[in-house]
Amino acid sequence: MQKKKKLIIKKKFVDVGPLPRAKDVSFKNVAQLKKFLSERHKILPRKLTHVPAPLQRVISREIKKARIMGLLPFTERHEVR
């Protein structure tokens, strides 16, 4: 019986620029938060952005606040104009 070969998919690193401090992240700064969203408006994981875990939790919380306030779209269908 032969072993199946695993398909290895390499994901690209997403350059988000200089990392902000946790206290500098705000739901009002939409341009900064958009760097942590994919083209389909999903929150990018830490593996792709290389952000520390405490900062990732703050960023995801602020993105969710901005979505509720209507500053960021939930999906690509809900584009904010």
Helices and strands as residue ranges (DSSP letters): G 22-24, H 30-34, H 46-49, H 53-69, G 76-78
